[in-house]
């Protein structure tokens, strides 16, 4: 009997409720799966969702062995940060920026140690107002800058969703509404938001 090595690429999407919902019918992971089918790559790429509602970066650090590393990923997409920022105001349980960076470093090191490629996503929005008028916009930019710094430091890939969404809202939010264009509630993605993530993230995955 001949042995054929499994060469299928395993892409794991690691994050919070945005990623958990990304597995739904019109979620961004499901849209990426359709792109994989359309490009006849089903035999080459397998996607695995690992999103848990309410997660912050330290939750990812605590569950990374079970939910990511045990599955031997080829590429791990880390999409986290909204809850770390949102919960600071909402319940006082978010992570300050120093602890956010430290735990994020831990996540990156663990993934790289497992010989998986890494794609980091900057957090998108908490509110859709233009011109940086949302209450958490400053924090979103600061935490996104931390992720951009880590990308350079560890020489990993980035899907800069923060920049994508800010630009989109600046160009399309004509009535300056706080939700409804790319999210259902200012945070969780609607169909248009999922399409944006799927488009830019799939391009990043393919480039890796």
Helices and strands as residue ranges (DSSP letters): E 9-15, H 17-21, H 28-38, E 45-51, H 57-67, G 69-71, E 75-79, H 82-90, H 97-113, E 117-121, H 137-154, E 157-159, H 161-172, H 191-207
